[in-house]
């Protein structure tokens, strides 16, 4: 089984003590939220987290809250369908051929929010200080949409 991420990897490490542990899942929540919105989740996830998916779609909870409350802080191949896994393996995972050629999710996440902070003349203290908000998700969603289009073209070229 491929485990893409686990909030405990983040909050049990060099994690700022003043932040809630769900901040260790903010980035994961944004990616998984995008996968849910695009229909890239597994049937098992649809069944196991039906209530959470509905709350997420209504924006009653954020992606990080979904990951913590309905996925036990973990994100793995079992959460996605074949297309979702194929994309996650190339984009969400670190040090992939696609990520090295275009960008990885983590690099996009950091660069996007660093640029947003710079525009407002501040700097995030750490990766974990990026706010778990719908406004931030909407920004990241645009980036993931863009990378997904690049990824589809990349995969098509790989087949030729």
ROLUMFI-926442 format. One record per residue: residue number from 1; residue in one letter; x, y, z of N, C-alpha, C, O, CB in turn. Coordinates in steps of 0.1 Angstrom, whole numbers, m for minus. Glycine has a CB too. Layout:
ROLUMFI-926442
+-----+---------+-------+-------+-------+-------+-------+-------+-------+-------+-------+-------+-------+-------+-------+-------+-------+
| num | residuo |   n.u |   n.v |   n.w |  ca.u |  ca.v |  ca.w |   c.u |   c.v |   c.w |   o.u |   o.v |   o.w |  cb.u |  cb.v |  cb.w |
+-----+---------+-------+-------+-------+-------+-------+-------+-------+-------+-------+-------+-------+-------+-------+-------+-------+
| NUM |       a |     X |     Y |     Z |     X |     Y |     Z |     X |     Y |     Z |     X |     Y |     Z |     X |     Y |     Z |
...
+-----+---------+-------+-------+-------+-------+-------+-------+-------+-------+-------+-------+-------+-------+-------+-------+-------+
This chain:
ROLUMFI-926442
+-----+---------+-------+-------+-------+-------+-------+-------+-------+-------+-------+-------+-------+-------+-------+-------+-------+
| num | residuo |   n.u |   n.v |   n.w |  ca.u |  ca.v |  ca.w |   c.u |   c.v |   c.w |   o.u |   o.v |   o.w |  cb.u |  cb.v |  cb.w |
+-----+---------+-------+-------+-------+-------+-------+-------+-------+-------+-------+-------+-------+-------+-------+-------+-------+
|   1 |       x |     8 |   m12 |     0 |     0 |     0 |     0 |     9 |    13 |     0 |    19 |    13 |     7 |    m9 |     0 |    12 |
|   2 |       x |     5 |    22 |    m8 |    12 |    35 |    m8 |     5 |    45 |     1 |    m7 |    48 |    m1 |    13 |    40 |   m23 |
|   3 |       x |    12 |    50 |    11 |     6 |    60 |    19 |    13 |    73 |    14 |    25 |    75 |    15 |     9 |    57 |    35 |
|   4 |       x |     5 |    82 |     9 |    10 |    95 |     4 |    14 |   104 |    15 |    24 |   111 |    14 |    m1 |   101 |    m5 |
|   5 |       x |     5 |   104 |    26 |     8 |   114 |    36 |     1 |   110 |    49 |    m8 |   101 |    49 |     3 |   128 |    32 |
|   6 |       x |     6 |   115 |    60 |     0 |   112 |    73 |     2 |   124 |    82 |    14 |   128 |    84 |     6 |    99 |    79 |
|   7 |       x |    m8 |   130 |    87 |    m7 |   142 |    95 |     3 |   140 |   107 |    10 |   149 |   111 |   m20 |   147 |   101 |
|   8 |       x |     4 |   127 |   112 |    13 |   125 |   123 |    27 |   126 |   119 |    36 |   129 |   128 |    10 |   111 |   129 |
|   9 |       x |    30 |   124 |   106 |    44 |   126 |   102 |    48 |   141 |   104 |    60 |   144 |   106 |    46 |   122 |    87 |
|  10 |       x |    38 |   149 |   103 |    41 |   164 |   105 |    40 |   168 |   119 |    49 |   175 |   124 |    31 |   172 |    96 |
|  11 |       x |    29 |   166 |   126 |    27 |   171 |   139 |    35 |   164 |   150 |    36 |   169 |   161 |    13 |   171 |   143 |
|  12 |       x |    41 |   152 |   147 |    49 |   146 |   157 |    64 |   149 |   154 |    73 |   145 |   162 |    47 |   131 |   156 |
|  13 |       x |    67 |   157 |   144 |    81 |   161 |   141 |    84 |   175 |   146 |    80 |   179 |   157 |    84 |   160 |   127 |
|  14 |       x |    90 |   183 |   138 |    94 |   197 |   141 |    82 |   205 |   138 |    82 |   213 |   129 |   106 |   201 |   133 |
|  15 |       x |    72 |   205 |   147 |    59 |   211 |   145 |    57 |   222 |   155 |    60 |   220 |   167 |    47 |   201 |   146 |
|  16 |       x |    53 |   234 |   151 |    51 |   245 |   160 |    40 |   242 |   171 |    29 |   239 |   168 |    47 |   258 |   153 |
|  17 |       x |    44 |   242 |   183 |    35 |   239 |   194 |    23 |   247 |   196 |    13 |   242 |   202 |    43 |   239 |   207 |
|  18 |       x |    23 |   259 |   191 |    11 |   268 |   192 |     0 |   265 |   182 |   m11 |   270 |   184 |    16 |   282 |   191 |
|  19 |       x |     3 |   256 |   173 |    m7 |   254 |   162 |   m15 |   241 |   165 |   m10 |   232 |   172 |     0 |   252 |   149 |
|  20 |       x |   m28 |   240 |   161 |   m35 |   228 |   163 |   m30 |   217 |   154 |   m24 |   220 |   143 |   m51 |   230 |   159 |
|  21 |       x |   m31 |   205 |   158 |   m25 |   194 |   150 |   m31 |   192 |   136 |   m25 |   187 |   127 |   m26 |   181 |   157 |
|  22 |       x |   m43 |   197 |   134 |   m49 |   196 |   121 |   m41 |   204 |   111 |   m42 |   202 |    99 |   m64 |   201 |   121 |
|  23 |       x |   m33 |   214 |   115 |   m25 |   221 |   106 |   m14 |   212 |    99 |    m9 |   216 |    89 |   m18 |   233 |   113 |
|  24 |       x |   m12 |   200 |   105 |    m3 |   191 |    98 |   m10 |   184 |    86 |    m4 |   176 |    79 |     1 |   180 |   108 |
|  25 |       x |   m23 |   187 |    84 |   m31 |   181 |    73 |   m36 |   191 |    64 |   m44 |   188 |    55 |   m42 |   172 |    79 |
|  26 |       x |   m33 |   204 |    66 |   m38 |   214 |    57 |   m35 |   212 |    42 |   m44 |   212 |    34 |   m33 |   228 |    61 |
|  27 |       x |   m23 |   209 |    39 |   m19 |   207 |    25 |   m26 |   194 |    20 |   m30 |   194 |     8 |    m4 |   206 |    24 |
|  28 |       x |   m26 |   184 |    27 |   m32 |   171 |    23 |   m47 |   173 |    21 |   m52 |   168 |    11 |   m30 |   160 |    34 |
|  29 |       x |   m53 |   180 |    30 |   m67 |   183 |    28 |   m71 |   191 |    16 |   m81 |   188 |    10 |   m72 |   191 |    40 |
|  30 |       x |   m62 |   200 |    12 |   m65 |   207 |    m1 |   m64 |   198 |   m13 |   m72 |   199 |   m22 |   m55 |   219 |    m2 |
|  31 |       x |   m54 |   189 |   m13 |   m53 |   180 |   m24 |   m64 |   170 |   m24 |   m70 |   168 |   m35 |   m39 |   172 |   m23 |
|  32 |       x |   m67 |   164 |   m13 |   m78 |   154 |   m12 |   m92 |   161 |   m15 |  m100 |   154 |   m22 |   m79 |   147 |     2 |
|  33 |       x |   m94 |   173 |   m11 |  m106 |   180 |   m14 |  m107 |   182 |   m29 |  m118 |   180 |   m35 |  m106 |   194 |    m7 |
|  34 |       x |   m96 |   185 |   m36 |   m96 |   186 |   m50 |  m100 |   173 |   m57 |  m108 |   172 |   m66 |   m83 |   191 |   m55 |
|  35 |       x |   m94 |   162 |   m52 |   m97 |   149 |   m57 |  m112 |   145 |   m55 |  m118 |   140 |   m65 |   m89 |   138 |   m50 |
|  36 |       x |  m118 |   148 |   m44 |  m132 |   146 |   m42 |  m140 |   154 |   m51 |  m149 |   149 |   m58 |  m136 |   149 |   m27 |
|  37 |       x |  m137 |   167 |   m53 |  m145 |   176 |   m62 |  m144 |   171 |   m76 |  m153 |   174 |   m84 |  m140 |   190 |   m60 |
|  38 |       x |  m134 |   164 |   m80 |  m132 |   160 |   m94 |  m135 |   145 |   m96 |  m133 |   140 |  m107 |  m117 |   162 |   m98 |
|  39 |       x |  m141 |   139 |   m86 |  m145 |   125 |   m87 |  m134 |   115 |   m88 |  m135 |   104 |   m94 |  m153 |   124 |  m100 |
|  40 |       x |  m123 |   118 |   m82 |  m111 |   109 |   m82 |  m109 |   100 |   m70 |   m98 |    95 |   m67 |   m98 |   117 |   m84 |
|  41 |       x |  m120 |    99 |   m62 |  m119 |    91 |   m50 |  m124 |    77 |   m52 |  m132 |    74 |   m61 |  m126 |    97 |   m38 |
|  42 |       x |  m120 |    67 |   m44 |  m124 |    53 |   m45 |  m138 |    51 |   m40 |  m144 |    59 |   m33 |  m114 |    45 |   m37 |
|  43 |       x |  m144 |    40 |   m45 |  m157 |    37 |   m40 |  m157 |    34 |   m25 |  m167 |    38 |   m18 |  m162 |    24 |   m48 |
|  44 |       x |  m146 |    29 |   m20 |  m145 |    26 |    m6 |  m146 |    39 |     2 |  m152 |    40 |    12 |  m132 |    19 |    m3 |
|  45 |       x |  m139 |    50 |    m3 |  m139 |    63 |     3 |  m153 |    69 |     3 |  m158 |    74 |    13 |  m129 |    72 |    m3 |
|  46 |       x |  m160 |    67 |    m9 |  m173 |    73 |   m10 |  m182 |    66 |     0 |  m191 |    73 |     6 |  m179 |    70 |   m24 |
|  47 |       x |  m181 |    54 |     2 |  m189 |    46 |    12 |  m186 |    49 |    26 |  m194 |    52 |    35 |  m188 |    31 |     9 |
|  48 |       x |  m173 |    49 |    29 |  m168 |    51 |    43 |  m169 |    65 |    49 |  m171 |    67 |    60 |  m154 |    46 |    44 |
|  49 |       x |  m168 |    75 |    40 |  m168 |    89 |    44 |  m179 |    97 |    38 |  m178 |   109 |    36 |  m155 |    95 |    41 |
|  50 |       x |  m191 |    90 |    35 |  m202 |    97 |    28 |  m206 |   110 |    35 |  m207 |   120 |    29 |  m214 |    88 |    27 |
|  51 |       x |  m207 |   109 |    48 |  m212 |   121 |    56 |  m201 |   132 |    55 |  m205 |   144 |    53 |  m214 |   117 |    71 |
|  52 |       x |  m189 |   129 |    56 |  m178 |   139 |    55 |  m177 |   145 |    41 |  m175 |   157 |    40 |  m165 |   132 |    59 |
|  53 |       x |  m179 |   137 |    31 |  m178 |   142 |    17 |  m189 |   152 |    15 |  m187 |   162 |     9 |  m180 |   130 |     7 |
|  54 |       x |  m201 |   149 |    20 |  m212 |   158 |    19 |  m209 |   171 |    26 |  m212 |   182 |    21 |  m225 |   152 |    24 |
|  55 |       x |  m204 |   170 |    38 |  m200 |   182 |    46 |  m190 |   191 |    39 |  m190 |   203 |    38 |  m195 |   178 |    60 |
|  56 |       x |  m180 |   184 |    33 |  m169 |   190 |    25 |  m175 |   198 |    13 |  m172 |   209 |    10 |  m159 |   180 |    21 |
|  57 |       x |  m184 |   191 |     6 |  m190 |   197 |    m6 |  m198 |   209 |    m3 |  m199 |   218 |   m10 |  m199 |   186 |   m13 |
|  58 |       x |  m205 |   209 |     9 |  m212 |   221 |    14 |  m204 |   231 |    20 |  m208 |   242 |    23 |  m223 |   216 |    24 |
|  59 |       x |  m191 |   228 |    21 |  m181 |   237 |    28 |  m184 |   239 |    43 |  m181 |   250 |    48 |  m180 |   251 |    21 |
|  60 |       x |  m190 |   229 |    49 |  m192 |   230 |    63 |  m180 |   226 |    71 |  m178 |   230 |    82 |  m204 |   220 |    67 |
|  61 |       x |  m170 |   219 |    64 |  m157 |   216 |    70 |  m147 |   218 |    59 |  m150 |   219 |    47 |  m157 |   200 |    75 |
|  62 |       x |  m134 |   219 |    63 |  m123 |   221 |    54 |  m117 |   207 |    50 |  m121 |   197 |    56 |  m113 |   231 |    60 |
|  63 |       x |  m109 |   208 |    41 |  m102 |   195 |    37 |   m93 |   189 |    48 |   m93 |   177 |    50 |   m93 |   198 |    25 |
|  64 |       x |   m87 |   198 |    56 |   m79 |   193 |    67 |   m88 |   187 |    78 |   m84 |   176 |    83 |   m71 |   205 |    74 |
|  65 |       x |   m99 |   193 |    80 |  m109 |   187 |    90 |  m114 |   173 |    85 |  m115 |   164 |    93 |  m121 |   196 |    93 |
|  66 |       x |  m116 |   173 |    72 |  m120 |   160 |    66 |  m109 |   149 |    68 |  m112 |   138 |    72 |  m123 |   162 |    51 |
|  67 |       x |   m97 |   153 |    65 |   m86 |   143 |    66 |   m85 |   138 |    81 |   m83 |   126 |    83 |   m72 |   149 |    62 |
|  68 |       x |   m86 |   148 |    90 |   m84 |   144 |   104 |   m96 |   136 |   109 |   m95 |   126 |   117 |   m82 |   156 |   113 |
|  69 |       x |  m108 |   140 |   106 |  m121 |   134 |   111 |  m125 |   122 |   104 |  m131 |   113 |   110 |  m132 |   144 |   111 |
|  70 |       x |  m122 |   121 |    91 |  m128 |   110 |    83 |  m117 |   100 |    78 |  m121 |    90 |    72 |  m137 |   115 |    72 |
|  71 |       x |  m105 |   104 |    78 |   m94 |    96 |    73 |   m83 |    93 |    84 |   m72 |    88 |    80 |   m87 |   103 |    61 |
|  72 |       x |   m86 |    96 |    96 |   m77 |    94 |   107 |   m63 |   100 |   104 |   m53 |    96 |   108 |   m75 |    79 |   109 |
|  73 |       x |   m63 |   112 |    97 |   m51 |   119 |    94 |   m43 |   113 |    83 |   m32 |   119 |    80 |   m43 |   120 |   107 |
|  74 |       x |   m47 |   103 |    77 |   m39 |    96 |    67 |   m45 |    98 |    53 |   m57 |   100 |    51 |   m38 |    81 |    70 |
|  75 |       x |   m36 |    97 |    43 |   m40 |    98 |    29 |   m32 |    87 |    21 |   m20 |    87 |    20 |   m37 |   112 |    23 |
|  76 |       x |   m40 |    77 |    15 |   m33 |    66 |     9 |   m40 |    63 |    m5 |   m50 |    69 |    m8 |   m33 |    54 |    18 |
|  77 |       x |   m34 |    53 |   m11 |   m39 |    49 |   m24 |   m53 |    44 |   m23 |   m61 |    44 |   m33 |   m30 |    38 |   m30 |
|  78 |       x |   m57 |    39 |   m11 |   m71 |    34 |    m9 |   m81 |    45 |   m10 |   m93 |    42 |   m12 |   m72 |    27 |     4 |
|  79 |       x |   m77 |    57 |    m9 |   m87 |    68 |    m9 |   m90 |    72 |   m23 |  m100 |    79 |   m25 |   m81 |    80 |    m1 |
|  80 |       x |   m82 |    68 |   m33 |   m84 |    73 |   m47 |   m87 |    62 |   m56 |   m85 |    50 |   m54 |   m72 |    80 |   m51 |
|  81 |       x |   m94 |    66 |   m68 |   m96 |    56 |   m78 |   m83 |    56 |   m87 |   m73 |    62 |   m84 |  m108 |    60 |   m87 |
|  82 |       x |   m84 |    48 |   m98 |   m72 |    46 |  m106 |   m66 |    59 |  m112 |   m54 |    62 |  m111 |   m75 |    37 |  m117 |
|  83 |       x |   m75 |    68 |  m117 |   m70 |    80 |  m123 |   m64 |    89 |  m112 |   m54 |    96 |  m113 |   m82 |    88 |  m130 |
|  84 |       x |   m71 |    90 |  m100 |   m66 |    98 |   m89 |   m53 |    93 |   m84 |   m44 |   102 |   m81 |   m76 |    98 |   m78 |
|  85 |       x |   m51 |    80 |   m83 |   m38 |    75 |   m79 |   m27 |    78 |   m89 |   m16 |    81 |   m86 |   m39 |    60 |   m77 |
|  86 |       x |   m31 |    76 |  m102 |   m21 |    79 |  m112 |   m16 |    93 |  m111 |    m4 |    96 |  m112 |   m26 |    76 |  m126 |
|  87 |       x |   m25 |   103 |  m110 |   m21 |   117 |  m108 |   m13 |   119 |   m95 |    m3 |   126 |   m95 |   m34 |   126 |  m109 |
|  88 |       x |   m18 |   114 |   m84 |   m12 |   116 |   m71 |     3 |   110 |   m71 |    12 |   116 |   m66 |   m20 |   109 |   m60 |
|  89 |       x |     4 |    98 |   m78 |    18 |    92 |   m78 |    28 |   101 |   m86 |    40 |   101 |   m83 |    17 |    78 |   m85 |
|  90 |       x |    23 |   109 |   m95 |    32 |   117 |  m103 |    33 |   131 |   m97 |    44 |   137 |   m99 |    27 |   118 |  m117 |
|  91 |       x |    22 |   136 |   m91 |    22 |   150 |   m87 |    23 |   152 |   m72 |    31 |   160 |   m67 |    10 |   157 |   m91 |
|  92 |       x |    16 |   144 |   m64 |    16 |   146 |   m49 |    29 |   140 |   m43 |    35 |   145 |   m34 |     4 |   139 |   m43 |
|  93 |       x |    33 |   128 |   m49 |    45 |   122 |   m44 |    57 |   130 |   m47 |    58 |   137 |   m57 |    47 |   107 |   m50 |
|  94 |       x |    67 |   129 |   m38 |    80 |   137 |   m40 |    89 |   130 |   m50 |    89 |   118 |   m52 |    87 |   139 |   m27 |
|  95 |       x |    97 |   139 |   m57 |   108 |   134 |   m66 |   103 |   124 |   m77 |   108 |   113 |   m78 |   118 |   128 |   m58 |
|  96 |       x |    93 |   129 |   m85 |    89 |   121 |   m96 |    93 |   128 |  m109 |    97 |   139 |  m109 |    73 |   120 |   m96 |
|  97 |       x |    93 |   120 |  m120 |    97 |   126 |  m133 |    88 |   138 |  m136 |    93 |   148 |  m141 |    96 |   115 |  m144 |
|  98 |       x |    75 |   136 |  m134 |    66 |   147 |  m137 |    69 |   159 |  m128 |    70 |   171 |  m133 |    51 |   143 |  m135 |
|  99 |       x |    70 |   157 |  m115 |    73 |   167 |  m106 |    86 |   175 |  m109 |    87 |   187 |  m107 |    73 |   162 |   m92 |
| 100 |       x |    96 |   167 |  m113 |   109 |   173 |  m116 |   108 |   182 |  m129 |   115 |   192 |  m130 |   119 |   163 |  m118 |
| 101 |       x |    99 |   177 |  m138 |    98 |   185 |  m151 |    89 |   197 |  m149 |    92 |   208 |  m155 |    92 |   176 |  m162 |
| 102 |       x |    78 |   196 |  m142 |    68 |   207 |  m140 |    69 |   212 |  m126 |    75 |   223 |  m124 |    54 |   202 |  m143 |
| 103 |       x |    64 |   205 |  m117 |    65 |   209 |  m103 |    57 |   198 |   m95 |    49 |   191 |  m100 |    58 |   223 |  m100 |
| 104 |       x |    61 |   197 |   m82 |    54 |   188 |   m73 |    43 |   196 |   m66 |    43 |   208 |   m65 |    63 |   181 |   m64 |
| 105 |       x |    34 |   189 |   m60 |    23 |   195 |   m52 |    29 |   203 |   m41 |    25 |   215 |   m38 |    14 |   184 |   m46 |
| 106 |       x |    39 |   197 |   m33 |    45 |   205 |   m22 |    52 |   217 |   m26 |    50 |   228 |   m20 |    55 |   196 |   m15 |
| 107 |       x |    59 |   217 |   m38 |    66 |   229 |   m43 |    55 |   239 |   m47 |    57 |   251 |   m44 |    75 |   225 |   m54 |
| 108 |       x |    45 |   235 |   m54 |    34 |   244 |   m58 |    28 |   251 |   m46 |    25 |   263 |   m45 |    24 |   237 |   m66 |
| 109 |       x |    25 |   243 |   m36 |    18 |   247 |   m23 |    27 |   258 |   m17 |    22 |   269 |   m13 |    16 |   236 |   m14 |
| 110 |       x |    39 |   255 |   m15 |    48 |   264 |    m8 |    50 |   277 |   m16 |    49 |   288 |   m11 |    62 |   258 |    m5 |
| 111 |       x |    53 |   276 |   m29 |    55 |   287 |   m38 |    43 |   296 |   m39 |    44 |   308 |   m39 |    59 |   283 |   m52 |
| 112 |       x |    31 |   290 |   m40 |    19 |   298 |   m41 |    16 |   306 |   m29 |    13 |   318 |   m30 |     7 |   289 |   m44 |
| 113 |       x |    17 |   300 |   m17 |    14 |   307 |    m5 |    25 |   316 |    m1 |    23 |   326 |     6 |    11 |   297 |     6 |
| 114 |       x |    38 |   313 |    m4 |    48 |   323 |    m2 |    46 |   336 |   m10 |    48 |   347 |    m5 |    62 |   317 |    m5 |
| 115 |       x |    42 |   334 |   m23 |    39 |   345 |   m32 |    28 |   353 |   m26 |    28 |   366 |   m26 |    36 |   341 |   m46 |
| 116 |       x |    17 |   346 |   m21 |     6 |   353 |   m16 |    10 |   362 |    m3 |     6 |   373 |    m2 |    m6 |   343 |   m12 |
| 117 |       x |    18 |   356 |     5 |    23 |   363 |    17 |    31 |   375 |    13 |    30 |   385 |    19 |    31 |   353 |    26 |
| 118 |       x |    40 |   373 |     3 |    49 |   384 |    m1 |    40 |   396 |    m6 |    44 |   407 |    m4 |    58 |   379 |   m12 |
| 119 |       x |    30 |   393 |   m13 |    21 |   403 |   m18 |    15 |   412 |    m7 |    13 |   424 |    m8 |    10 |   397 |   m27 |
| 120 |       x |    13 |   405 |     4 |     7 |   412 |    16 |    17 |   416 |    26 |    15 |   420 |    37 |    m3 |   403 |    23 |
| 121 |       x |    30 |   415 |    21 |    42 |   420 |    29 |    43 |   412 |    42 |    46 |   418 |    53 |    40 |   434 |    32 |
| 122 |       x |    42 |   399 |    42 |    45 |   391 |    54 |    51 |   378 |    49 |    52 |   375 |    37 |    33 |   389 |    63 |
| 123 |       x |    55 |   370 |    58 |    61 |   357 |    55 |    56 |   347 |    65 |    55 |   349 |    77 |    77 |   358 |    56 |
| 124 |       x |    52 |   335 |    59 |    48 |   324 |    68 |    60 |   319 |    76 |    70 |   317 |    71 |    41 |   313 |    60 |
| 125 |       x |    57 |   317 |    89 |    68 |   313 |    98 |    72 |   299 |    94 |    84 |   295 |    94 |    63 |   313 |   113 |
| 126 |       x |    62 |   290 |    91 |    65 |   276 |    86 |    54 |   272 |    76 |    44 |   279 |    75 |    66 |   266 |    98 |
| 127 |       x |    57 |   261 |    70 |    47 |   255 |    61 |    34 |   253 |    68 |    23 |   253 |    62 |    53 |   241 |    56 |
| 128 |       x |    34 |   250 |    81 |    22 |   247 |    89 |    14 |   259 |    93 |     3 |   258 |    98 |    26 |   239 |   101 |
| 129 |       x |    19 |   271 |    91 |    12 |   283 |    94 |     3 |   287 |    83 |    m5 |   297 |    85 |    22 |   294 |    97 |
| 130 |       x |     3 |   281 |    71 |    m6 |   284 |    60 |   m20 |   281 |    65 |   m23 |   270 |    70 |    m2 |   276 |    47 |
| 131 |       x |   m29 |   291 |    64 |   m42 |   289 |    70 |   m51 |   279 |    62 |   m51 |   278 |    50 |   m49 |   303 |    69 |
| 132 |       x |   m58 |   271 |    70 |   m68 |   262 |    64 |   m81 |   268 |    62 |   m90 |   267 |    70 |   m69 |   249 |    74 |
| 133 |       x |   m82 |   276 |    50 |   m94 |   283 |    47 |   m99 |   279 |    33 |   m91 |   274 |    25 |   m91 |   299 |    48 |
| 134 |       x |  m111 |   282 |    31 |  m117 |   280 |    17 |  m111 |   289 |     7 |  m109 |   286 |    m4 |  m132 |   282 |    18 |
| 135 |       x |  m107 |   302 |    11 |  m100 |   311 |     2 |   m87 |   305 |    m2 |   m84 |   306 |   m14 |   m98 |   325 |     9 |
| 136 |       x |   m79 |   299 |     7 |   m67 |   293 |     3 |   m69 |   281 |    m6 |   m61 |   278 |   m15 |   m59 |   289 |    15 |
| 137 |       x |   m79 |   273 |    m2 |   m82 |   261 |   m11 |   m85 |   266 |   m25 |   m80 |   260 |   m35 |   m94 |   253 |    m5 |
| 138 |       x |   m93 |   276 |   m26 |   m97 |   281 |   m40 |   m85 |   285 |   m48 |   m85 |   283 |   m60 |  m107 |   292 |   m38 |
| 139 |       x |   m75 |   291 |   m41 |   m63 |   295 |   m48 |   m55 |   282 |   m52 |   m51 |   281 |   m64 |   m54 |   303 |   m39 |
| 140 |       x |   m54 |   273 |   m43 |   m46 |   260 |   m46 |   m53 |   252 |   m56 |   m47 |   245 |   m64 |   m44 |   252 |   m33 |
| 141 |       x |   m67 |   252 |   m56 |   m75 |   245 |   m66 |   m71 |   249 |   m80 |   m69 |   241 |   m89 |   m90 |   247 |   m64 |
| 142 |       x |   m69 |   262 |   m82 |   m65 |   267 |   m95 |   m52 |   261 |  m100 |   m50 |   258 |  m111 |   m65 |   282 |   m95 |
| 143 |       x |   m43 |   261 |   m90 |   m29 |   255 |   m93 |   m30 |   240 |   m96 |   m24 |   236 |  m106 |   m20 |   257 |   m81 |
| 144 |       x |   m38 |   233 |   m89 |   m39 |   218 |   m91 |   m46 |   216 |  m105 |   m42 |   207 |  m112 |   m47 |   211 |   m80 |
| 145 |       x |   m56 |   224 |  m108 |   m63 |   223 |  m121 |   m53 |   225 |  m132 |   m53 |   217 |  m142 |   m74 |   234 |  m122 |
| 146 |       x |   m44 |   235 |  m131 |   m34 |   238 |  m141 |   m24 |   226 |  m142 |   m21 |   221 |  m153 |   m26 |   250 |  m137 |
| 147 |       x |   m20 |   221 |  m131 |   m10 |   209 |  m131 |   m17 |   197 |  m137 |   m11 |   189 |  m144 |    m5 |   206 |  m117 |
| 148 |       x |   m30 |   195 |  m134 |   m37 |   183 |  m139 |   m38 |   184 |  m154 |   m36 |   174 |  m161 |   m51 |   182 |  m133 |
| 149 |       x |   m40 |   196 |  m160 |   m40 |   197 |  m174 |   m26 |   194 |  m180 |   m25 |   187 |  m190 |   m44 |   212 |  m178 |
| 150 |       x |   m16 |   199 |  m174 |    m2 |   196 |  m178 |     1 |   181 |  m177 |     7 |   175 |  m186 |     8 |   204 |  m170 |
| 151 |       x |    m4 |   175 |  m166 |    m2 |   161 |  m164 |    m9 |   153 |  m175 |    m3 |   143 |  m180 |    m7 |   157 |  m150 |
| 152 |       x |   m21 |   156 |  m179 |   m28 |   149 |  m189 |   m20 |   150 |  m202 |   m19 |   140 |  m210 |   m43 |   155 |  m191 |
| 153 |       x |   m15 |   162 |  m206 |    m7 |   163 |  m218 |     6 |   155 |  m217 |    10 |   149 |  m227 |    m4 |   178 |  m220 |
| 154 |       x |    12 |   155 |  m205 |    24 |   148 |  m203 |    22 |   133 |  m205 |    30 |   126 |  m211 |    29 |   151 |  m188 |
| 155 |       x |    11 |   128 |  m199 |     8 |   114 |  m200 |     5 |   110 |  m215 |     9 |    99 |  m220 |    m4 |   110 |  m191 |
| 156 |       x |    m2 |   119 |  m222 |    m5 |   116 |  m236 |     8 |   115 |  m244 |     9 |   107 |  m253 |   m14 |   127 |  m242 |
| 157 |       x |    17 |   124 |  m241 |    30 |   124 |  m248 |    38 |   111 |  m245 |    45 |   106 |  m254 |    39 |   136 |  m245 |
| 158 |       x |    37 |   107 |  m233 |    44 |    94 |  m229 |    39 |    82 |  m237 |    46 |    73 |  m239 |    42 |    92 |  m213 |
| 159 |       x |    26 |    83 |  m241 |    20 |    71 |  m248 |    24 |    71 |  m263 |    23 |    61 |  m270 |     5 |    72 |  m247 |
| 160 |       x |    28 |    83 |  m268 |    32 |    84 |  m282 |    46 |    80 |  m285 |    50 |    80 |  m296 |    30 |    98 |  m287 |
+-----+---------+-------+-------+-------+-------+-------+-------+-------+-------+-------+-------+-------+-------+-------+-------+-------+
